[in-house]
């Protein structure tokens, strides 16, 4: 998001760049769930979020951070080769 030209880059460029940099891609764009276009095994992990509002998104990301990235025994890139679709808690 820090570069204007990257904000308008195609999805494939975001996916490739995240993989090249060894970063997990976190997005609201459900297109990234398409394994044919974005093969999980080629990425450093993809998280597709779905939330009713900013507070819900923050809850999801906080839980993901706690349970995945900061959990005991977590590796440096725990989602490499995987995709995760986050959905809001029903009772939250």
Secondary structure, 3 states (H helix, E strand, C coil): CCCHHHHCCCHHHHHHHHHHHCCCEEECCHHHHCCCCCCHHHCCCEEEEECCCHHHHHHHHHHHHHHHHCCCCCCCCCCCCCEEEEECCCCC
